């Protein structure tokens, strides 16, 4: 996809997924413009997920020179607390539209990419697939570690923390419903059933957050300034044309910057646990690696590997933490709440 060629859209072209737009926009909440909500000559590929949920979808069907009032609601966990969960309107002007055509897979492509020829392209694709599978394998292994921690520890969880976590999750669930992005597994369930389900998830997240925080505190594990700066830059890159505003926001809001530390600390604590845990390697198929871990073995996997080949992916899905992971031998003090995103369902 990165090698698609783009050209100006023909007259009267209707914007579709995959088109690249140049837009100007101004956002407001309750009729008042907010910092960082304005952009000019911003490139946006429809379907890329670069902007907040619902934004790009509402530009489908627009034309060059068209104006669209985009109504969205910021996610409940949005990085700017003052905007989280709030409804906003973006007045968007579409100034340019480019459409793409697929690149030919041949020696010329390899030369254009600096890979020499078609053989170089194939080798590069294989290397990328190996990196992708390694990353997925690591996420699965992390899931195993978190599950093991939760299963091996049972203690009373502060109800206030659970309720706060549940309220945040429930806000996201309700927003997803409004946007028509409800989880397929939630379809047909009553609000009471869903609340019970997500309250359990909230309790698990809080429990894992407390466990990881304790391991980190006793082992002096912490996020370095360099790691936080990198996370800040990565987050800013998700808002093309607004990178400076996003970074400025974080640097001017210690609380928001603190929130960036959670995922960093979580990963570092999990890595620490893996260093002292007994890890066994397994070779599994790409389909098994990509399958939803919550799907029973007798059910068909929800996802399939892309491409015709079915490579074997060396994964480390089983991280056997020693009977009682020694949280008391652990290194650093993470944020009090390190969310474990992988615990959902």
C-alpha positions in Angstrom: 0.0 0.0 0.0 2.8 2.4 0.7 3.9 2.2 -2.9 0.5 3.1 -4.4 0.7 6.0 -6.8 -1.6 9.0 -6.3 -3.1 11.5 -8.7 -5.7 14.2 -8.6 -9.2 12.9 -8.5 -11.4 13.3 -11.6 -14.1 15.9 -11.7 -17.1 15.1 -9.5 -15.2 12.3 -7.8 -16.9 11.2 -4.5 -14.5 10.7 -1.6 -14.1 7.0 -0.7 -11.9 5.0 1.6 -8.3 5.0 0.5 -8.5 8.6 -1.0 -6.0 11.2 0.4 -7.6 14.5 1.2 -6.1 17.9 1.9 -8.4 19.6 4.4 -8.7 22.7 6.6 -10.7 22.3 9.8 -11.7 24.1 13.0 -13.0 22.2 16.0 -15.2 23.5 18.7 -16.9 22.2 21.9 -20.2 23.8 22.9 -19.5 26.4 20.2 -16.0 27.4 21.6 -12.8 26.6 19.7 -10.3 24.6 21.7 -6.5 24.6 21.5 -5.1 22.2 18.9 -8.4 21.8 17.2 -7.5 23.8 14.1 -5.5 22.7 11.0 -4.8 23.9 7.5 -3.6 21.9 4.5 -3.6 18.7 6.5 -3.3 15.5 4.5 -5.6 12.7 5.6 -6.0 9.3 4.1 -9.6 8.1 4.6 -9.6 4.8 6.5 -6.2 5.3 8.0 -7.6 5.9 11.5 -5.4 8.9 12.0 -8.1 11.1 13.5 -10.5 10.3 16.3 -13.2 7.7 15.7 -16.0 8.8 13.4 -14.1 11.7 11.9 -12.9 10.1 8.7 -16.1 8.2 8.1 -18.1 11.4 7.8 -15.9 12.7 5.0 -16.8 9.7 2.8 -19.1 11.1 0.0 -17.6 14.6 0.1 -16.2 16.3 -3.0 -13.4 18.8 -3.7 -14.5 22.2 -2.5 -17.1 20.6 -0.3 -17.8 21.5 3.3 -18.7 19.0 6.0 -19.7 19.5 9.6 -18.2 16.5 11.3 -19.8 15.6 14.7 -17.7 13.4 16.9 -17.2 12.6 20.6 -13.7 12.4 22.0 -12.9 9.0 23.6 -13.2 8.7 27.3 -9.5 8.1 27.6 -8.5 10.9 25.3 -5.0 12.3 26.0 -6.4 15.8 26.7 -8.5 15.3 29.9 -10.4 18.5 29.2 -11.7 17.1 26.0 -12.2 13.4 27.0 -15.8 12.2 26.5 -17.0 15.6 25.1 -18.9 16.1 21.9 -17.3 18.3 19.3 -18.0 19.7 15.9 -15.3 20.1 13.3 -16.0 22.4 10.3 -14.1 20.8 7.5 -13.3 22.1 4.1 -12.0 19.6 1.5 -9.5 21.5 -0.7 -7.9 18.6 -2.6 -8.6 14.9 -3.3 -6.1 12.4 -4.6 -7.0 8.8 -5.6 -4.6 5.9 -5.8 -3.7 3.1 -8.1 -1.9 -0.1 -7.1 1.8 -0.4 -7.8 3.0 -3.1 -10.1 5.0 -5.8 -8.4 8.1 -6.1 -10.6 11.8 -5.4 -10.8 11.1 -1.7 -11.3 9.4 -1.6 -8.0 12.4 -3.1 -6.3 14.7 -0.5 -8.0 12.4 2.3 -7.0 12.4 1.1 -3.4 16.2 0.8 -3.4 15.9 -3.0 -3.1 17.5 -3.8 -6.4 14.9 -6.0 -8.0 11.8 -8.2 -7.4 13.9 -10.7 -5.4 14.9 -7.8 -3.0 11.2 -6.9 -2.6 10.3 -10.5 -1.6 13.2 -10.6 0.9 12.1 -7.3 2.4 8.5 -8.5 2.7 9.6 -11.7 4.4 11.7 -9.7 6.9 8.8 -7.5 7.6 6.5 -10.4 8.2 9.0 -11.9 10.6 9.2 -8.7 12.6 5.4 -8.5 12.6 5.0 -12.0 13.9 7.7 -11.4 16.5 5.7 -8.4 17.8 2.4 -10.3 17.8 4.2 -13.2 19.7 5.5 -10.7 22.3 2.0 -9.4 22.8 0.6 -12.9 23.3 3.4 -13.7 25.7 2.6 -10.6 27.7 -1.0 -11.7 27.8 0.1 -15.0 29.3 2.2 -13.3 31.9 -0.7 -11.0 33.0 -3.1 -13.9 33.1 -0.7 -15.8 35.3 -0.3 -12.9 37.7 -4.0 -12.4 38.0 -4.6 -16.2 38.5 -1.9 -16.5 41.2 -3.0 -13.6 43.3 -6.3 -13.0 45.2 -6.7 -10.0 47.3 -9.3 -7.3 48.2 -9.4 -4.6 45.6 -10.5 -1.0 46.6 -14.0 -0.6 45.4 -13.5 3.0 44.6 -10.7 2.2 42.1 -12.8 -0.5 40.5 -15.8 1.8 40.1 -13.6 4.6 38.6 -12.1 2.2 36.1 -15.6 0.8 35.3 -17.0 4.3 34.7 -14.2 5.0 32.2 -14.7 1.7 30.4 -18.5 2.1 30.3 -18.1 5.6 28.9 -16.1 4.1 26.0 -18.7 1.3 25.5 -21.5 3.8 25.3 -19.5 6.0 22.9 -18.8 3.0 20.7 -22.5 2.2 20.5 -23.3 5.8 19.4 -20.6 5.5 16.7 -22.0 2.1 15.6 -18.7 0.4 16.6 -20.0 -1.9 19.3 -18.0 -5.0 19.9 -19.6 -7.9 18.0 -19.5 -10.1 21.1 -21.6 -7.5 22.9 -24.4 -7.5 20.4 -27.8 -8.6 21.8 -26.7 -8.3 25.5 -28.7 -6.1 27.9 -27.0 -3.2 29.6 -27.1 -5.1 32.9 -25.3 -8.0 31.3 -22.7 -5.7 29.8 -22.2 -3.8 33.0 -21.5 -7.1 34.9 -19.1 -8.1 32.2 -17.2 -4.8 32.1 -17.2 -4.4 35.9 -15.4 -7.7 36.0 -12.9 -6.5 33.5 -12.5 -3.3 35.5 -11.7 -5.3 38.6 -9.1 -7.4 36.7 -7.4 -4.3 35.3 -7.2 -2.7 38.8 -5.9 -5.9 40.3 -3.2 -6.2 37.6 -2.3 -2.5 37.9 -1.7 -2.9 41.6 0.4 -6.0 41.1 2.5 -4.4 38.4 2.9 -1.3 40.5 4.1 -3.3 43.5 6.6 -5.3 41.4 7.8 -2.0 39.9 8.1 -0.2 43.2 10.1 -3.0 44.9 12.5 -3.2 42.0 12.9 0.5 41.2 11.6 0.1 37.7 10.7 3.5 36.2 10.1 5.2 32.9 13.2 7.2 31.8 12.9 10.8 30.4 14.0 9.5 27.0 11.3 6.8 27.0 8.6 9.4 27.9 9.8 11.8 25.2 9.7 9.0 22.7 6.1 8.1 23.7 5.2 11.7 23.5 6.6 11.9 19.9 4.9 8.7 18.9 1.5 10.0 20.2 2.0 13.4 18.5 2.7 11.6 15.2 -0.9 10.3 15.2 -2.1 13.9 14.7 -0.6 15.0 11.4 -0.1 18.8 11.2 -0.7 19.1 14.9 2.5 17.5 16.3 3.8 20.7 17.9 0.5 21.5 19.6 0.3 17.9 21.0 3.8 17.9 22.4 3.3 21.4 23.8 0.2 20.2 25.5 2.0 17.3 27.2 4.9 19.4 28.3 2.5 21.9 29.8 0.4 19.3 31.6 2.4 17.1 34.1 -0.8 15.0 34.7 -1.1 14.1 31.0 2.6 13.3 30.7 2.2 11.0 33.7 -0.4 9.1 31.8 2.2 8.2 29.2 4.2 6.4 31.7 1.6 3.7 32.4 2.2 1.6 29.2 5.9 2.1 29.5 6.1 0.9 33.0 3.7 -2.0 32.3 6.0 -3.3 29.5 9.1 -2.9 31.6 7.7 -4.8 34.6 6.5 -7.6 32.3 10.0 -7.8 30.8 11.4 -8.0 34.3 9.1 -10.8 35.2 10.1 -12.7 32.0 13.7 -12.4 33.0 13.1 -14.4 36.2 10.3 -16.6 34.9 10.7 -20.0 33.1 9.7 -19.4 29.5 9.2 -22.3 27.1 9.2 -21.7 23.3 6.6 -23.2 21.0 6.3 -23.3 17.3 2.8 -22.6 16.1 1.1 -21.7 12.8 0.4 -18.1 11.8 -3.4 -18.8 12.2 -2.9 -19.9 15.8 -0.8 -16.9 16.6 -3.3 -14.5 15.1 -6.4 -16.2 16.5 -8.3 -14.6 19.3 -6.9 -16.2 22.5 -10.4 -16.2 24.0 -11.8 -18.4 21.3 -12.1 -22.0 22.4 -9.8 -24.5 20.7 -12.9 -26.2 19.1 -14.0 -22.9 17.5 -12.7 -21.5 14.2 -10.2 -18.7 14.7 -11.6 -15.2 14.0 -8.6 -14.1 12.1 -6.5 -15.7 9.4 -3.0 -15.0 8.3 -2.7 -12.7 5.3 -1.2 -14.1 2.1 -1.1 -17.5 0.5 1.8 -18.8 2.5 1.2 -20.2 6.0 4.5 -19.5 7.7 5.3 -21.0 11.0 5.8 -18.3 13.6 8.1 -19.0 16.5 6.2 -17.8 19.4 6.6 -17.8 23.1 3.0 -17.9 24.2 3.6 -19.6 27.5 5.4 -17.7 30.1 5.3 -19.9 33.2 5.8 -17.6 36.0 7.3 -19.5 39.0 4.5 -20.6 41.3 4.5 -17.3 43.2 6.2 -14.6 41.2 8.6 -12.8 43.5 7.0 -9.4 43.4 9.1 -8.6 46.5 12.3 -8.9 44.5 11.1 -6.5 41.9 12.7 -2.6 40.5 10.7 0.9 40.2 7.6 2.9 41.0 5.1 3.1 38.2 2.1 5.2 37.9 -0.4 4.0 40.5 -2.6 2.6 37.7 -0.9 0.6 35.0 -3.7 -0.5 32.8 -3.5 -4.0 31.3 -5.2 -3.6 27.9 -4.8 -7.2 27.1 -7.2 -8.3 29.8 -10.3 -7.4 27.9 -12.3 -10.5 27.4 
